[in-house]
Amino acid sequence: MSDDVHEVVIVGAGFAGICAAIRLKDAGIDDFVMLERADDVGGTWRDNRYPGVAVDIPSVTYQFSFAQKSDWRRVFARGAEVKDYVDDVVDRYGLREHVRFNTEVVDAEFDEDDHRWRVRTAGGRTLSARFLISAHGVFSKAKRPDIDGVEDFAGKTIHTLHWDDDHDLTGERVAVIGTGATSVQLVPEIAKKVERLDVYQRTPIWVVPRPDVRVPPAVRRLFGALPPARWAARAAVSAGIEIAMLLGVTNHTRLPFLVKGIRKLAERHLERQVPDPELRRRLRPQYEFGCKRPALSNDYWRTFTRDNVDLVTEKIQRILPHGIETVDGQVREIDTLILATGFQFLEYDSVPGYPLRGEGGVDLRDWWVDNRYQAYEGISVTGFPNLFLIPAPHFATSWSWLVMVESQTRHAQRVISHALRNGATYAGVRPDAQRRFYREMDTGHEKTLFLNPSCAGSNTYYLDRDGRPSIVRPQSSVTARWRANRFPLDDYELRAS
Ligand code: NAP
């Protein structure tokens, strides 16, 4: 079908897809379409609408460098304000007309004869794209716990990724399974309205205070009138986070005391919030701070001191139609079961979440099983030409998803522009370039916190099925940005069909 032949197909209209589209437009490439399985843009900020959802790095850094908002209402924006920002960027850059909503990609295959990706959708259409940017994001597939009986619960079950705004928890008996960053935001909010709340914890989480306040109107006016003031605030916050992550986590073996210092801060926070030493002992992680994603909250730990909230640390035996049974035989009856059990990430079927077949019909998922998780510059894989994955292994420099996305999309745009300039129909990363990058990443990982023995028992998702922190790019985001702008284009082999 001629109307479905494009230079570029972008899968997903979250921040990564949006940034990719802006990059293409800036480079003068207008023949692209964005396929979005939902009926709205925004990815994670469209989907995550649970009570308490908010960013947990300051808003000034959680925005594109080229589209800065001067009037963030809070230091840590609530989810709804981030979603408004997404909508504003999409409209400002005229992207809505490029998006096909309710269009889920079910698989994609590289045609080696004419160097095009055939992208199939759930609706039975096939699109043809010279280049495919799969902006599938990190947290788009809900993970349901592998607990006996979870499908048999007779009350209401809600995964935090699919929050049901119409379900009122007021006066209910509620269980939350999971104590990750989502649970830390959710638990204090719902504790105020439910009759009883049982929080099932498998691995405790480190929490530090959250310096969140409303941004005074005078500061917002200043940021609006004087962009350099806004840039300075962003630069200062970014530098602080970057240096802490780089020295404490990425190069942990050099300065291990930094992380210990932050752990002491978290320990004091716990002592202040929870006077009971026994409850404190149960809430305190035994692994080092940073091994697992920590959270920021001023009221999470304190919530467990409420009369209507219980921390349950016994292992769950099974879920019954009317409640949850733990291994000690106790059954706690509930009306609503909330699964704060996270997302499928770097699991066989999760990145990108649909089968991709490259040269020789090789399935990317199998390629990663055979070759371990790896991707050149965290975005492309040898044998899968004209394809850019956001994210792919080795993408995560540290903190702001948007900072990473800006670098990744710049990489993709450089390769696409280079191929078009040279009349090439094929741009595939050379195996030796990918091997070189992989060795660099693997060596760098040895210095990270994640492979340190102090992370034992953290059950961290930073480690993949081979026990390697393959999502991590053990470099600063400044390096990643520099490399996105400067990596040798010769690392890609160009051909013309
Ligand atoms: P998560 O960090 O993966 O946490 C899932 C929780 O569910 C963990 O406590 C896990 O226990 C527990 N769990 C999973 N399966 C279980 C089972 N079978 N039995 C008992 N417990 C089980 O997921 P999340 O809290 O949704 O957060 C995911 C990521 O989203 C975060 O790391 C963060 O990057 C992002 N996030 C960001 C923000 C923000 O920036 N504002 C907010 C929320 C989330 P174990 O620890 O033992 O595995």
Boltz pocket constraint, residues with backbone or C-beta under 6 A from the ligand:
constraints:
  - pocket:
      binder: B
      contacts: [[A, 53], [A, 54], [A, 55], [A, 56], [A, 57], [A, 139], [A, 144], [A, 145], [A, 146], [A, 147], [A, 177], [A, 178], [A, 179], [A, 180], [A, 181], [A, 182], [A, 183], [A, 185], [A, 200], [A, 201], [A, 202], [A, 203], [A, 293], [A, 340], [A, 341], [A, 342], [A, 343], [A, 458], [A, 459], [A, 461]]
      max_distance: 6.0
